[in-house]
Amino acid sequence: MNLINLLTRREIEILYYVAQGMTTEQIAEQLCLSAHTVYNHRERICEKLNLRGRNALLIYAFENKALLTNWFTSTFR
């Protein structure tokens, strides 16, 4: 299934920033959210994508960086 259909717009946005190598705190600052809120989004992303393990989200984001970048640039022009 397409990740765009699985995740909310905010979750994809956070995943995009993960793919850029940003930390939870950096993402929170960028989006004017609390770090706890970003952490919760990251947890939900992992649940929806069945990702397990400490680095699974980061690996997934890097592997899908081109797709995320295309989505981000087309959404936030």
N, C-alpha and C positions, 0 to 999 in steps of 0.2 A: 504494500500500500504506500502511496505517496505521503511523505512526511508532512507536506503542506495540508493534507486532509486530516492527519492525526493530531496536529498541534495547533494551538491557538496562535494568533498573530504575535502576542507578547512572548510566548514560548519560543517561536521561531526567531524572534528578534534577540532574545537572550542566547539562544543557540548560535546565532550569527556572531555575537560578541565573544562567546566561548571560542569559536573557531578563529577569532582574531587574537586569541591568547590572553584575553582580559580575565582578571580575577573576579570573584563574586563582588568584592568591594568596589572595584572599578566599574563593573556593570551597574551596580546600584547607583553610583555617583552619576554615571552617564545618563541613566533613565530616571533620576530623581526618585529612587525607591530605597527602601531600607535593605540592608544586606540580607536580613532574614527573609524578606519577600523574594528576593532573587534566589536564595537558597531553596525556598519552597517551590519556586518555578522549576529549578533544576531537578529537584526530586520528582516532580510530576512528569517532566520530560523523560527521565529515566524509566519511570513506571510505564508510560505510554509506549516507549520504544523497547521495553524489556531489556534495558541495559543494567548490567550487574558489575560491581567492582568500582573501586575508587577512581580509576582513570577512564572508565568506559565512555562517559559523556564526552570527555576531551577527545578521545580517539575518534568517536563517531562524528563529532563536529569537524575535526580536521579532514576526515575522509569525505565529508559532504560539503566542504568549504565552497566549492564552485557553485553548487546548487544554492547554498545559503546566500552567497554573494549576489547571484543573479536575482534571487527573490528580494533581497534587501534593496538593491539598486532600483529595481522596477517598482517597489512599493514606496520608497522614500525619495523619489525624484524631486 
